Amino acid sequence: MYIKRKKNRSGSISVVVAEKRKGKYTELIPIGVAKHQSEVYLYEAKARDWIELERKRRQPQLDLFEERQNECDAEILSVEQMLSNITNISINGCDLILDRVFDNIGFNRIEDDIFRKLVKARLS
C-alpha cells in the first residue's frame, strides 16, 4: 500500500491510498482533496494512519510472550513434577552416539539439559 497524489483538472490534488494487486493498481480509499500544499500534508498523515491500521487488520501481530509467560511457568512446573516421578530411564544407542557428537561440536560447554535434548532431537 502506498499514498498516491493525483492532480485534478481544477488544480486540486486528490490523496488516495492505493496498492498493486495481481499486476493492477487499485485505489483502496480516497482520503481527501486538497487545494493547498499544507492540506496535502495533513491528508498524507491521515493516509499513513489508515495504512497502518489496515496493515494491522490484515496481518495482526500476535503477542507470543506476554500472555503465554504465565501459562509457560505453569507448564514448566507440571513438566518438572512429571519428570521427578520418573525413576528408571534407559539410554539407547542413539543417545550414546549423539552425546558424542554434541560434545565434539563443543556444545557441552553450555550447561542446559533442555538445550542438549533439543540439539540431539534435531540431529536425529
MOPAC internal coordinates of N, CA, C and O (Angstrom, degrees):
PM7 1SCF
backbone

  N    0.0000 0     0.00 0     0.00 0    0    0    0
  C    1.4416 1     0.00 0     0.00 0    1    0    0
  C    1.5249 1   108.90 1     0.00 0    2    1    0
  O    1.2310 1   121.84 1   -36.20 1    3    2    1
  N    1.2878 1   114.09 1   143.80 1    3    2    1
  C    1.4507 1   118.95 1   179.53 1    5    3    2
  C    1.5224 1   108.90 1  -150.33 1    6    5    3
  O    1.2310 1   121.34 1   -14.21 1    7    6    5
  N    1.3319 1   115.04 1   165.79 1    7    6    5
  C    1.4573 1   122.09 1  -179.61 1    9    7    6
  C    1.5262 1   107.86 1   -95.25 1   10    9    7
  O    1.2310 1   121.58 1   -48.34 1   11   10    9
  N    1.3040 1   114.58 1   131.66 1   11   10    9
  C    1.4620 1   119.95 1  -177.03 1   13   11   10
  C    1.5337 1   108.80 1  -121.15 1   14   13   11
  O    1.2310 1   120.94 1   -47.81 1   15   14   13
  N    1.3234 1   115.81 1   132.19 1   15   14   13
  C    1.4694 1   122.04 1   174.10 1   17   15   14
  C    1.5234 1   108.15 1  -101.48 1   18   17   15
  O    1.2310 1   121.06 1   -48.76 1   19   18   17
  N    1.3174 1   115.57 1   131.24 1   19   18   17
  C    1.4641 1   119.71 1   177.63 1   21   19   18
  C    1.5239 1   108.55 1  -123.21 1   22   21   19
  O    1.2310 1   120.83 1   -52.48 1   23   22   21
  N    1.3192 1   116.02 1   127.52 1   23   22   21
  C    1.4642 1   119.92 1   176.29 1   25   23   22
  C    1.5222 1   108.81 1   -83.84 1   26   25   23
  O    1.2310 1   121.62 1   -49.66 1   27   26   25
  N    1.3118 1   114.51 1   130.34 1   27   26   25
  C    1.4573 1   120.63 1   179.45 1   29   27   26
  C    1.5252 1   109.87 1   -94.91 1   30   29   27
  O    1.2310 1   120.45 1   -13.77 1   31   30   29
  N    1.3326 1   116.75 1   166.23 1   31   30   29
  C    1.4689 1   121.62 1   179.30 1   33   31   30
  C    1.5284 1   111.19 1   -63.60 1   34   33   31
  O    1.2310 1   121.00 1   149.04 1   35   34   33
  N    1.3088 1   115.69 1   -30.96 1   35   34   33
  C    1.4676 1   119.53 1  -177.49 1   37   35   34
  C    1.5234 1   112.35 1   -75.88 1   38   37   35
  O    1.2310 1   120.21 1   171.33 1   39   38   37
  N    1.3270 1   117.20 1    -8.67 1   39   38   37
  C    1.4520 1   120.92 1  -179.52 1   41   39   38
  C    1.5195 1   112.85 1   100.23 1   42   41   39
  O    1.2310 1   120.41 1   170.95 1   43   42   41
  N    1.3001 1   116.82 1    -9.05 1   43   42   41
  C    1.4605 1   119.94 1   177.91 1   45   43   42
  C    1.5328 1   109.97 1   -80.37 1   46   45   43
  O    1.2310 1   121.71 1   -12.80 1   47   46   45
  N    1.3047 1   114.33 1   167.20 1   47   46   45
  C    1.4698 1   120.05 1  -178.41 1   49   47   46
  C    1.5252 1   108.57 1  -120.61 1   50   49   47
  O    1.2310 1   120.58 1   -54.71 1   51   50   49
  N    1.3154 1   116.49 1   125.29 1   51   50   49
  C    1.4592 1   121.66 1   175.99 1   53   51   50
  C    1.5235 1   108.67 1   -93.01 1   54   53   51
  O    1.2310 1   121.30 1   -44.62 1   55   54   53
  N    1.3114 1   115.13 1   135.38 1   55   54   53
  C    1.4641 1   120.72 1   177.26 1   57   55   54
  C    1.5238 1   106.86 1  -110.83 1   58   57   55
  O    1.2310 1   120.93 1   -57.69 1   59   58   57
  N    1.3343 1   115.83 1   122.31 1   59   58   57
  C    1.4624 1   121.25 1  -179.72 1   61   59   58
  C    1.5224 1   109.30 1  -133.19 1   62   61   59
  O    1.2310 1   121.47 1   -22.30 1   63   62   61
  N    1.3216 1   114.80 1   157.70 1   63   62   61
  C    1.4626 1   120.96 1   173.02 1   65   63   62
  C    1.5093 1   106.89 1  -100.84 1   66   65   63
  O    1.2310 1   121.01 1   -51.35 1   67   66   65
  N    1.3222 1   115.67 1   128.65 1   67   66   65
  C    1.4628 1   120.79 1  -177.23 1   69   67   66
  C    1.5231 1   109.35 1  -132.44 1   70   69   67
  O    1.2310 1   121.60 1   -14.95 1   71   70   69
  N    1.3253 1   114.54 1   165.05 1   71   70   69
  C    1.4572 1   120.50 1   174.88 1   73   71   70
  C    1.5186 1   108.95 1  -151.88 1   74   73   71
  O    1.2310 1   121.67 1   -14.55 1   75   74   73
  N    1.3057 1   114.40 1   165.45 1   75   74   73
  C    1.4565 1   120.16 1   178.87 1   77   75   74
  C    1.5216 1   107.78 1  -105.62 1   78   77   75
  O    1.2310 1   120.84 1   -59.24 1   79   78   77
  N    1.3269 1   116.00 1   120.76 1   79   78   77
  C    1.4689 1   122.21 1   178.23 1   81   79   78
  C    1.5190 1   108.62 1  -125.67 1   82   81   79
  O    1.2310 1   121.19 1   -55.19 1   83   82   81
  N    1.3110 1   115.34 1   124.81 1   83   82   81
  C    1.4641 1   121.72 1   176.75 1   85   83   82
  C    1.5300 1   111.90 1    52.93 1   86   85   83
  O    1.2310 1   121.01 1  -140.17 1   87   86   85
  N    1.3206 1   115.67 1    39.83 1   87   86   85
  C    1.4546 1   120.52 1   176.75 1   89   87   86
  C    1.5116 1   114.88 1    82.39 1   90   89   87
  O    1.2310 1   119.55 1  -179.13 1   91   90   89
  N    1.3224 1   118.47 1     0.87 1   91   90   89
  C    1.4610 1   121.53 1  -179.15 1   93   91   90
  C    1.5268 1   109.30 1  -119.60 1   94   93   91
  O    1.2310 1   121.41 1   -39.07 1   95   94   93
  N    1.3247 1   114.91 1   140.93 1   95   94   93
  C    1.4476 1   120.63 1   176.75 1   97   95   94
  C    1.5251 1   109.05 1   -85.28 1   98   97   95
  O    1.2310 1   120.65 1   -51.93 1   99   98   97
  N    1.3213 1   116.35 1   128.07 1   99   98   97
  C    1.4587 1   120.94 1   178.76 1  101   99   98
  C    1.5201 1   109.14 1  -126.88 1  102  101   99
  O    1.2310 1   121.29 1   -40.07 1  103  102  101
  N    1.3126 1   115.14 1   139.93 1  103  102  101
  C    1.4523 1   120.51 1   175.75 1  105  103  102
  C    1.5191 1   108.18 1   -86.93 1  106  105  103
  O    1.2310 1   120.82 1   -54.40 1  107  106  105
  N    1.3156 1   116.03 1   125.60 1  107  106  105
  C    1.4515 1   120.36 1  -177.95 1  109  107  106
  C    1.5248 1   112.38 1   -85.41 1  110  109  107
  O    1.2310 1   120.84 1   132.47 1  111  110  109
  N    1.3378 1   116.00 1   -47.53 1  111  110  109
  C    1.4560 1   119.07 1  -176.25 1  113  111  110
  C    1.5267 1   109.55 1  -155.47 1  114  113  111
  O    1.2310 1   120.58 1   -45.83 1  115  114  113
  N    1.3330 1   116.50 1   134.17 1  115  114  113
  C    1.4677 1   118.11 1   172.97 1  117  115  114
  C    1.5266 1   108.98 1   -80.25 1  118  117  115
  O    1.2310 1   120.50 1   -46.99 1  119  118  117
  N    1.3182 1   116.64 1   133.01 1  119  118  117
  C    1.4613 1   120.61 1  -178.49 1  121  119  118
  C    1.5245 1   110.70 1   -92.78 1  122  121  119
  O    1.2310 1   120.31 1   134.51 1  123  122  121
  N    1.3353 1   117.01 1   -45.49 1  123  122  121
  C    1.4613 1   119.22 1   179.39 1  125  123  122
  C    1.5166 1   111.87 1   176.44 1  126  125  123
  O    1.2310 1   121.70 1    -8.44 1  127  126  125
  N    1.3346 1   114.35 1   171.56 1  127  126  125
  C    1.4562 1   121.74 1   178.33 1  129  127  126
  C    1.5175 1   107.55 1  -118.26 1  130  129  127
  O    1.2310 1   120.55 1   -54.76 1  131  130  129
  N    1.3268 1   116.55 1   125.24 1  131  130  129
  C    1.4562 1   121.91 1  -175.93 1  133  131  130
  C    1.5189 1   110.71 1  -114.86 1  134  133  131
  O    1.2310 1   121.84 1   -37.31 1  135  134  133
  N    1.3348 1   114.09 1   142.69 1  135  134  133
  C    1.4609 1   119.15 1   176.31 1  137  135  134
  C    1.5222 1   110.96 1  -101.14 1  138  137  135
  O    1.2310 1   120.77 1   157.92 1  139  138  137
  N    1.3479 1   116.13 1   -22.08 1  139  138  137
  C    1.4608 1   120.75 1  -179.63 1  141  139  138
  C    1.5240 1   109.68 1  -123.36 1  142  141  139
  O    1.2310 1   121.26 1   -22.16 1  143  142  141
  N    1.3273 1   115.19 1   157.84 1  143  142  141
  C    1.4604 1   120.69 1  -177.82 1  145  143  142
  C    1.5294 1   111.92 1   -62.14 1  146  145  143
  O    1.2310 1   120.00 1   145.34 1  147  146  145
  N    1.3159 1   117.61 1   -34.66 1  147  146  145
  C    1.4715 1   120.37 1   179.72 1  149  147  146
  C    1.5273 1   110.83 1   -63.45 1  150  149  147
  O    1.2310 1   120.36 1   143.87 1  151  150  149
  N    1.3197 1   116.92 1   -36.13 1  151  150  149
  C    1.4656 1   120.41 1   177.26 1  153  151  150
  C    1.5249 1   110.73 1   -67.96 1  154  153  151
  O    1.2310 1   120.74 1   144.63 1  155  154  153
  N    1.3251 1   116.20 1   -35.37 1  155  154  153
  C    1.4688 1   120.67 1   178.89 1  157  155  154
  C    1.5230 1   109.50 1   -60.47 1  158  157  155
  O    1.2310 1   120.28 1   136.54 1  159  158  157
  N    1.3414 1   117.07 1   -43.46 1  159  158  157
  C    1.4620 1   120.57 1   179.62 1  161  159  158
  C    1.5298 1   111.42 1   -63.10 1  162  161  159
  O    1.2310 1   120.43 1   140.81 1  163  162  161
  N    1.3257 1   116.79 1   -39.19 1  163  162  161
  C    1.4675 1   119.94 1   177.82 1  165  163  162
  C    1.5322 1   111.27 1   -64.36 1  166  165  163
  O    1.2310 1   121.23 1   135.69 1  167  166  165
  N    1.3302 1   115.25 1   -44.31 1  167  166  165
  C    1.4652 1   118.74 1   179.36 1  169  167  166
  C    1.5251 1   111.62 1   -66.41 1  170  169  167
  O    1.2310 1   120.21 1   144.93 1  171  170  169
  N    1.3357 1   117.20 1   -35.07 1  171  170  169
  C    1.4638 1   119.50 1   176.95 1  173  171  170
  C    1.5278 1   111.25 1   -66.07 1  174  173  171
  O    1.2310 1   120.13 1   143.01 1  175  174  173
  N    1.3109 1   117.36 1   -36.99 1  175  174  173
  C    1.4714 1   120.38 1   176.25 1  177  175  174
  C    1.5263 1   110.13 1   -64.16 1  178  177  175
  O    1.2310 1   120.33 1   138.09 1  179  178  177
  N    1.3370 1   116.98 1   -41.91 1  179  178  177
  C    1.4676 1   120.32 1   176.71 1  181  179  178
  C    1.5272 1   110.56 1   -63.24 1  182  181  179
  O    1.2310 1   120.86 1   141.12 1  183  182  181
  N    1.3277 1   115.96 1   -38.88 1  183  182  181
  C    1.4645 1   120.17 1   179.64 1  185  183  182
  C    1.5243 1   110.61 1   -65.29 1  186  185  183
  O    1.2310 1   119.94 1   138.68 1  187  186  185
  N    1.3438 1   117.73 1   -41.32 1  187  186  185
  C    1.4636 1   120.08 1   177.59 1  189  187  186
  C    1.5251 1   111.21 1   -61.93 1  190  189  187
  O    1.2310 1   120.47 1   138.94 1  191  190  189
  N    1.3317 1   116.71 1   -41.06 1  191  190  189
  C    1.4654 1   120.07 1   176.75 1  193  191  190
  C    1.5220 1   110.78 1   -62.52 1  194  193  191
  O    1.2310 1   120.30 1   137.42 1  195  194  193
  N    1.3363 1   117.03 1   -42.58 1  195  194  193
  C    1.4555 1   120.25 1   179.96 1  197  195  194
  C    1.5214 1   110.93 1   -63.78 1  198  197  195
  O    1.2310 1   120.70 1   138.09 1  199  198  197
  N    1.3392 1   116.27 1   -41.91 1  199  198  197
  C    1.4665 1   120.52 1   179.55 1  201  199  198
  C    1.5253 1   110.10 1   -61.95 1  202  201  199
  O    1.2310 1   120.48 1   137.33 1  203  202  201
  N    1.3213 1   116.69 1   -42.67 1  203  202  201
  C    1.4702 1   120.07 1   179.72 1  205  203  202
  C    1.5280 1   111.11 1   -62.42 1  206  205  203
  O    1.2310 1   120.45 1   135.70 1  207  206  205
  N    1.3283 1   116.74 1   -44.30 1  207  206  205
  C    1.4659 1   119.72 1   177.94 1  209  207  206
  C    1.5271 1   111.38 1   -64.42 1  210  209  207
  O    1.2310 1   120.45 1   140.55 1  211  210  209
  N    1.3112 1   116.75 1   -39.45 1  211  210  209
  C    1.4654 1   120.24 1   179.91 1  213  211  210
  C    1.5240 1   111.37 1   -66.74 1  214  213  211
  O    1.2310 1   120.30 1   140.81 1  215  214  213
  N    1.3387 1   117.03 1   -39.19 1  215  214  213
  C    1.4666 1   119.53 1   176.95 1  217  215  214
  C    1.5184 1   110.90 1   -64.43 1  218  217  215
  O    1.2310 1   120.40 1   139.29 1  219  218  217
  N    1.3226 1   116.84 1   -40.71 1  219  218  217
  C    1.4665 1   119.54 1   177.67 1  221  219  218
  C    1.5221 1   111.14 1   -64.87 1  222  221  219
  O    1.2310 1   120.32 1   144.31 1  223  222  221
  N    1.3387 1   116.99 1   -35.69 1  223  222  221
  C    1.4539 1   120.40 1   178.64 1  225  223  222
  C    1.5244 1   111.02 1   -69.11 1  226  225  223
  O    1.2310 1   120.79 1   137.60 1  227  226  225
  N    1.3363 1   116.10 1   -42.40 1  227  226  225
  C    1.4593 1   119.84 1  -178.25 1  229  227  226
  C    1.5272 1   112.58 1   -73.61 1  230  229  227
  O    1.2310 1   120.57 1   140.96 1  231  230  229
  N    1.3037 1   116.52 1   -39.04 1  231  230  229
  C    1.4612 1   121.16 1  -177.41 1  233  231  230
  C    1.5237 1   109.09 1  -129.20 1  234  233  231
  O    1.2310 1   120.11 1  -100.18 1  235  234  233
  N    1.3139 1   117.40 1    79.82 1  235  234  233
  C    1.4623 1   119.14 1  -177.75 1  237  235  234
  C    1.5193 1   111.10 1   -65.72 1  238  237  235
  O    1.2310 1   121.18 1   -38.28 1  239  238  237
  N    1.3245 1   115.34 1   141.72 1  239  238  237
  C    1.4583 1   121.87 1   177.73 1  241  239  238
  C    1.5184 1   108.53 1   -89.61 1  242  241  239
  O    1.2310 1   120.54 1   -54.90 1  243  242  241
  N    1.2893 1   116.57 1   125.10 1  243  242  241
  C    1.4484 1   121.29 1   179.17 1  245  243  242
  C    1.5196 1   109.49 1   -89.78 1  246  245  243
  O    1.2310 1   120.87 1   -45.26 1  247  246  245
  N    1.3087 1   115.94 1   134.74 1  247  246  245
  C    1.4513 1   120.59 1   176.46 1  249  247  246
  C    1.5194 1   107.03 1   -88.60 1  250  249  247
  O    1.2310 1   121.13 1   -83.48 1  251  250  249
  N    1.3158 1   115.45 1    96.52 1  251  250  249
  C    1.4538 1   120.84 1  -171.74 1  253  251  250
  C    1.5161 1   113.43 1   -81.78 1  254  253  251
  O    1.2310 1   119.81 1   162.27 1  255  254  253
  N    1.3067 1   117.98 1   -17.73 1  255  254  253
  C    1.4464 1   118.84 1  -169.35 1  257  255  254
  C    1.5192 1   113.35 1  -107.65 1  258  257  255
  O    1.2310 1   119.34 1   139.49 1  259  258  257
  N    1.3275 1   118.86 1   -40.51 1  259  258  257
  C    1.4450 1   120.37 1  -173.39 1  261  259  258
  C    1.5273 1   112.40 1   -65.92 1  262  261  259
  O    1.2310 1   120.43 1   126.81 1  263  262  261
  N    1.3213 1   116.78 1   -53.19 1  263  262  261
  C    1.4543 1   120.18 1  -176.45 1  265  263  262
  C    1.5299 1   112.13 1   -71.41 1  266  265  263
  O    1.2310 1   120.68 1   144.88 1  267  266  265
  N    1.3077 1   116.30 1   -35.12 1  267  266  265
  C    1.4521 1   119.92 1  -176.10 1  269  267  266
  C    1.5238 1   112.66 1   -79.68 1  270  269  267
  O    1.2310 1   119.44 1   166.51 1  271  270  269
  N    1.3406 1   118.67 1   -13.49 1  271  270  269
  C    1.4542 1   120.42 1  -175.58 1  273  271  270
  C    1.5292 1   110.76 1   -60.57 1  274  273  271
  O    1.2310 1   120.41 1   134.55 1  275  274  273
  N    1.3269 1   116.83 1   -45.45 1  275  274  273
  C    1.4623 1   119.75 1   179.83 1  277  275  274
  C    1.5262 1   111.05 1   -65.47 1  278  277  275
  O    1.2310 1   120.89 1   139.67 1  279  278  277
  N    1.3420 1   115.90 1   -40.33 1  279  278  277
  C    1.4579 1   119.55 1   178.56 1  281  279  278
  C    1.5256 1   110.88 1   -65.28 1  282  281  279
  O    1.2310 1   120.73 1   140.32 1  283  282  281
  N    1.3331 1   116.21 1   -39.68 1  283  282  281
  C    1.4688 1   120.29 1  -179.86 1  285  283  282
  C    1.5140 1   110.87 1   -65.17 1  286  285  283
  O    1.2310 1   120.48 1   139.90 1  287  286  285
  N    1.3282 1   116.68 1   -40.10 1  287  286  285
  C    1.4601 1   119.54 1   178.34 1  289  287  286
  C    1.5261 1   110.49 1   -60.21 1  290  289  287
  O    1.2310 1   120.41 1   137.13 1  291  290  289
  N    1.3398 1   116.83 1   -42.87 1  291  290  289
  C    1.4563 1   120.69 1   179.13 1  293  291  290
  C    1.5307 1   110.94 1   -66.40 1  294  293  291
  O    1.2310 1   120.61 1   140.91 1  295  294  293
  N    1.3457 1   116.44 1   -39.09 1  295  294  293
  C    1.4553 1   120.28 1   179.54 1  297  295  294
  C    1.5246 1   111.17 1   -66.85 1  298  297  295
  O    1.2310 1   120.22 1   141.33 1  299  298  297
  N    1.3150 1   117.19 1   -38.67 1  299  298  297
  C    1.4680 1   121.00 1   179.08 1  301  299  298
  C    1.5189 1   109.82 1   -63.32 1  302  301  299
  O    1.2310 1   120.64 1   137.73 1  303  302  301
  N    1.3282 1   116.39 1   -42.27 1  303  302  301
  C    1.4607 1   119.20 1   178.42 1  305  303  302
  C    1.5212 1   111.34 1   -62.68 1  306  305  303
  O    1.2310 1   120.72 1   137.88 1  307  306  305
  N    1.3485 1   116.24 1   -42.12 1  307  306  305
  C    1.4621 1   118.41 1  -179.12 1  309  307  306
  C    1.5349 1   110.76 1   -68.58 1  310  309  307
  O    1.2310 1   119.86 1   143.15 1  311  310  309
  N    1.3327 1   117.87 1   -36.85 1  311  310  309
  C    1.4608 1   120.88 1   177.87 1  313  311  310
  C    1.5276 1   110.09 1   -65.98 1  314  313  311
  O    1.2310 1   120.48 1   137.38 1  315  314  313
  N    1.3396 1   116.69 1   -42.62 1  315  314  313
  C    1.4626 1   119.83 1   178.62 1  317  315  314
  C    1.5260 1   110.84 1   -62.77 1  318  317  315
  O    1.2310 1   120.04 1   140.69 1  319  318  317
  N    1.3276 1   117.53 1   -39.31 1  319  318  317
  C    1.4640 1   120.53 1   177.47 1  321  319  318
  C    1.5229 1   110.54 1   -64.51 1  322  321  319
  O    1.2310 1   120.29 1   138.89 1  323  322  321
  N    1.3253 1   117.04 1   -41.11 1  323  322  321
  C    1.4576 1   120.90 1   179.80 1  325  323  322
  C    1.5316 1   110.40 1   -65.33 1  326  325  323
  O    1.2310 1   120.59 1   135.83 1  327  326  325
  N    1.3326 1   116.49 1   -44.17 1  327  326  325
  C    1.4564 1   119.40 1  -179.31 1  329  327  326
  C    1.5249 1   112.12 1   -67.83 1  330  329  327
  O    1.2310 1   120.03 1   150.30 1  331  330  329
  N    1.3168 1   117.55 1   -29.70 1  331  330  329
  C    1.4616 1   119.46 1   178.80 1  333  331  330
  C    1.5294 1   111.42 1   -69.22 1  334  333  331
  O    1.2310 1   119.81 1   158.36 1  335  334  333
  N    1.3309 1   117.96 1   -21.64 1  335  334  333
  C    1.4610 1   121.81 1   179.02 1  337  335  334
  C    1.5190 1   112.71 1   -81.93 1  338  337  335
  O    1.2310 1   119.88 1   165.28 1  339  338  337
  N    1.3327 1   117.84 1   -14.72 1  339  338  337
  C    1.4591 1   121.24 1  -179.75 1  341  339  338
  C    1.5244 1   108.31 1   -79.76 1  342  341  339
  O    1.2310 1   120.86 1   -53.93 1  343  342  341
  N    1.3166 1   115.96 1   126.07 1  343  342  341
  C    1.4638 1   119.75 1  -176.46 1  345  343  342
  C    1.5196 1   113.07 1  -108.38 1  346  345  343
  O    1.2310 1   119.78 1   149.40 1  347  346  345
  N    1.3214 1   118.02 1   -30.60 1  347  346  345
  C    1.4567 1   120.31 1  -174.04 1  349  347  346
  C    1.5203 1   109.65 1  -123.87 1  350  349  347
  O    1.2310 1   120.76 1   -66.15 1  351  350  349
  N    1.3278 1   116.16 1   113.85 1  351  350  349
  C    1.4564 1   121.43 1   177.84 1  353  351  350
  C    1.5205 1   107.36 1  -123.51 1  354  353  351
  O    1.2310 1   120.51 1   -50.09 1  355  354  353
  N    1.3219 1   116.62 1   129.91 1  355  354  353
  C    1.4596 1   120.08 1   177.64 1  357  355  354
  C    1.5267 1   109.36 1  -106.82 1  358  357  355
  O    1.2310 1   121.19 1   -37.40 1  359  358  357
  N    1.3284 1   115.33 1   142.60 1  359  358  357
  C    1.4634 1   120.79 1   179.52 1  361  359  358
  C    1.5167 1   107.79 1   -94.96 1  362  361  359
  O    1.2310 1   120.70 1   -52.64 1  363  362  361
  N    1.3187 1   116.27 1   127.36 1  363  362  361
  C    1.4608 1   118.75 1   178.75 1  365  363  362
  C    1.5218 1   109.89 1   -95.49 1  366  365  363
  O    1.2310 1   120.21 1    -4.76 1  367  366  365
  N    1.3154 1   117.21 1   175.24 1  367  366  365
  C    1.4545 1   122.83 1  -175.09 1  369  367  366
  C    1.5174 1   113.22 1   -62.49 1  370  369  367
  O    1.2310 1   120.70 1   144.56 1  371  370  369
  N    1.3161 1   116.28 1   -35.44 1  371  370  369
  C    1.4659 1   120.05 1   179.59 1  373  371  370
  C    1.5228 1   110.30 1   -61.46 1  374  373  371
  O    1.2310 1   120.29 1   137.82 1  375  374  373
  N    1.3212 1   117.06 1   -42.18 1  375  374  373
  C    1.4647 1   120.52 1   178.62 1  377  375  374
  C    1.5226 1   111.06 1   -64.27 1  378  377  375
  O    1.2310 1   120.11 1   142.14 1  379  378  377
  N    1.3092 1   117.39 1   -37.86 1  379  378  377
  C    1.4602 1   119.69 1   179.48 1  381  379  378
  C    1.5318 1   111.13 1   -63.66 1  382  381  379
  O    1.2310 1   120.51 1   138.18 1  383  382  381
  N    1.3130 1   116.64 1   -41.82 1  383  382  381
  C    1.4604 1   120.75 1   179.60 1  385  383  382
  C    1.5288 1   110.46 1   -69.05 1  386  385  383
  O    1.2310 1   120.58 1   133.28 1  387  386  385
  N    1.3213 1   116.49 1   -46.72 1  387  386  385
  C    1.4593 1   119.77 1  -176.73 1  389  387  386
  C    1.5226 1   112.52 1   -69.31 1  390  389  387
  O    1.2310 1   120.10 1   152.13 1  391  390  389
  N    1.3433 1   117.42 1   -27.87 1  391  390  389
  C    1.4648 1   119.66 1   174.92 1  393  391  390
  C    1.5318 1   110.14 1   -63.08 1  394  393  391
  O    1.2310 1   120.64 1   139.27 1  395  394  393
  N    1.3185 1   116.37 1   -40.73 1  395  394  393
  C    1.4664 1   120.24 1   178.47 1  397  395  394
  C    1.5257 1   111.19 1   -65.72 1  398  397  395
  O    1.2310 1   120.74 1   136.97 1  399  398  397
  N    1.3378 1   116.19 1   -43.03 1  399  398  397
  C    1.4602 1   120.21 1   178.29 1  401  399  398
  C    1.5290 1   110.17 1   -62.04 1  402  401  399
  O    1.2310 1   120.82 1   136.36 1  403  402  401
  N    1.3145 1   116.04 1   -43.64 1  403  402  401
  C    1.4615 1   121.69 1   179.46 1  405  403  402
  C    1.5333 1   110.50 1   -59.27 1  406  405  403
  O    1.2310 1   120.93 1   135.88 1  407  406  405
  N    1.3221 1   115.83 1   -44.12 1  407  406  405
  C    1.4651 1   120.13 1  -179.65 1  409  407  406
  C    1.5261 1   111.41 1   -69.87 1  410  409  407
  O    1.2310 1   119.67 1   141.13 1  411  410  409
  N    1.3490 1   118.23 1   -38.87 1  411  410  409
  C    1.4664 1   121.66 1   179.98 1  413  411  410
  C    1.5258 1   111.90 1   -66.39 1  414  413  411
  O    1.2310 1   120.44 1   146.68 1  415  414  413
  N    1.3192 1   116.76 1   -33.32 1  415  414  413
  C    1.4577 1   120.26 1   177.66 1  417  415  414
  C    1.5301 1   109.84 1   -66.08 1  418  417  415
  O    1.2310 1   120.75 1   148.08 1  419  418  417
  N    1.3124 1   116.17 1   -31.92 1  419  418  417
  C    1.4566 1   119.98 1  -179.35 1  421  419  418
  C    1.5087 1   113.48 1   106.01 1  422  421  419
  O    1.2310 1   120.86 1  -174.24 1  423  422  421
  N    1.3183 1   115.96 1     5.76 1  423  422  421
  C    1.4545 1   119.61 1   179.97 1  425  423  422
  C    1.5264 1   112.54 1   -73.94 1  426  425  423
  O    1.2310 1   119.97 1   169.72 1  427  426  425
  N    1.3333 1   117.67 1   -10.28 1  427  426  425
  C    1.4585 1   119.72 1  -178.49 1  429  427  426
  C    1.5222 1   111.98 1   -67.60 1  430  429  427
  O    1.2310 1   119.87 1   168.86 1  431  430  429
  N    1.3303 1   117.84 1   -11.14 1  431  430  429
  C    1.4618 1   121.17 1   175.94 1  433  431  430
  C    1.5289 1   111.28 1   -69.80 1  434  433  431
  O    1.2310 1   120.73 1   156.56 1  435  434  433
  N    1.3201 1   116.22 1   -23.44 1  435  434  433
  C    1.4649 1   121.01 1   179.13 1  437  435  434
  C    1.5257 1   108.06 1   -86.30 1  438  437  435
  O    1.2310 1   120.75 1   -62.99 1  439  438  437
  N    1.3002 1   116.17 1   117.01 1  439  438  437
  C    1.4632 1   122.07 1  -177.04 1  441  439  438
  C    1.5303 1   110.39 1   -88.36 1  442  441  439
  O    1.2310 1   120.57 1  -107.72 1  443  442  441
  N    1.3134 1   116.52 1    72.28 1  443  442  441
  C    1.4604 1   120.71 1   179.15 1  445  443  442
  C    1.5212 1   108.29 1  -142.37 1  446  445  443
  O    1.2310 1   121.28 1   -63.04 1  447  446  445
  N    1.3024 1   115.15 1   116.96 1  447  446  445
  C    1.4661 1   121.17 1  -176.26 1  449  447  446
  C    1.5313 1   111.41 1   -67.23 1  450  449  447
  O    1.2310 1   120.64 1   139.95 1  451  450  449
  N    1.3321 1   116.38 1   -40.05 1  451  450  449
  C    1.4679 1   119.93 1  -178.15 1  453  451  450
  C    1.5212 1   109.93 1   -67.06 1  454  453  451
  O    1.2310 1   120.28 1   139.81 1  455  454  453
  N    1.3411 1   117.06 1   -40.19 1  455  454  453
  C    1.4692 1   120.67 1   177.46 1  457  455  454
  C    1.5201 1   110.31 1   -59.78 1  458  457  455
  O    1.2310 1   120.80 1   136.91 1  459  458  457
  N    1.3277 1   116.07 1   -43.09 1  459  458  457
  C    1.4638 1   120.55 1   179.53 1  461  459  458
  C    1.5238 1   110.48 1   -60.05 1  462  461  459
  O    1.2310 1   120.46 1   135.14 1  463  462  461
  N    1.3195 1   116.73 1   -44.86 1  463  462  461
  C    1.4627 1   120.58 1  -179.56 1  465  463  462
  C    1.5212 1   111.44 1   -65.88 1  466  465  463
  O    1.2310 1   120.24 1   141.00 1  467  466  465
  N    1.3430 1   117.16 1   -39.00 1  467  466  465
  C    1.4583 1   120.17 1   179.18 1  469  467  466
  C    1.5269 1   111.52 1   -64.86 1  470  469  467
  O    1.2310 1   120.51 1   137.53 1  471  470  469
  N    1.3329 1   116.63 1   -42.47 1  471  470  469
  C    1.4700 1   120.01 1   179.63 1  473  471  470
  C    1.5195 1   110.56 1   -65.34 1  474  473  471
  O    1.2310 1   120.51 1   137.41 1  475  474  473
  N    1.3110 1   116.64 1   -42.59 1  475  474  473
  C    1.4733 1   120.08 1   179.61 1  477  475  474
  C    1.5286 1   110.68 1   -65.23 1  478  477  475
  O    1.2310 1   120.54 1   142.78 1  479  478  477
  N    1.3186 1   116.57 1   -37.22 1  479  478  477
  C    1.4651 1   119.22 1   177.97 1  481  479  478
  C    1.5178 1   110.36 1   -66.51 1  482  481  479
  O    1.2310 1   120.45 1   140.99 1  483  482  481
  N    1.3159 1   116.74 1   -39.01 1  483  482  481
  C    1.4628 1   119.90 1   179.13 1  485  483  482
  C    1.5393 1   111.35 1   -68.64 1  486  485  483
  O    1.2310 1   120.67 1   140.64 1  487  486  485
  N    1.3089 1   116.32 1   -39.36 1  487  486  485
  C    1.4630 1   119.99 1   178.43 1  489  487  486
  C    1.5297 1   111.25 1   -65.84 1  490  489  487
  O    1.2310 1   120.54 1   143.75 1  491  490  489
  N    1.3071 1   116.58 1   -36.25 1  491  490  489
  C    1.4641 1   118.49 1  -179.44 1  493  491  490
  C    1.5203 1   110.38 1   -76.30 1  494  493  491
  O    1.2310 1   120.10 1   180.00 1  495  494  493

